[in-house]
Amino acid sequence: MQIDQGIIDEIIHRANIVDVIGSSLKLKRSGNNYFACCPFHKEKTPSFSINAKEQYFHCFGCGESGNIIKYVMKYNGLDFVEAIKSLAATYGVSIPDNNAPKK
């Protein structure tokens, strides 16, 4: 399934990475960033950083980083299209079915 870049951009624009990650991890604010223990490797002290302004995450322990789509993919074990559909449903973005038969 091909998803239009405009739809992907709209999802990224509407979604808030702090809200999405905060729904699965306990976040602690420090300045403009939020920190948590990384969900992608075992650690005792938080090295997982979320930049609210730039809308990306980075783990200083394992090096994992990316935007909201990559987080949803990795955390939930989804492929790209599944992650887009999940975020679209959550944030009210409709994805047209490009595979529907033409009339």
Summary of the structure (lengths in Angstrom):
residues: 103
radius of gyration: 15.2
end to end distance: 19.5
largest distance: 57.7
contacts: 265
relative contact order: 0.19
helix: 36%
strand: 17%
